[in-house]
């Protein structure tokens, strides 16, 4: 999965924009696919 932020405002590092978005999307997908926590 790739998270891309075009023209970010007031940020210098990916951990403040793309990383949280990646985590939320990944968590949603794992829950949607009903993958148990032991497999994550």
N, C-alpha and C positions, 0 to 999 in steps of 0.2 A: 504494500500500500504506500502511496505517496501523498503527502499533504504539502501543497504549495500555496504560499501566500504572496500574491502579487501586490506590489505597492504598499507594504506595511507602513503604518503610521506610528511614530514615536517608539519604535522598538529597534534594538540592535542585534538581538540574538534569537535563534529559532526556539529556544526553550521557553520563551514567553509567548509565542504565537503558535507555531506549527506543532510542537511537542504535545501541548495539552489537547489540541484538536485530534492528533493521532491517537492519543490514549482514549479519548471519549468514543471515537469511531470504532477502534479495536474492541473496546469493552462492549459496545452495542452489538457488533458482529458476533462476538463470542457468545453473548447472551441469546441473540437471535437464533444462532445455530445450535443452541443448547449444549455447548461444550462445557463439561464440568470443570470446576476450578483445578482439579488434580491434573488436567491436561493442558492448562494454560501456562 
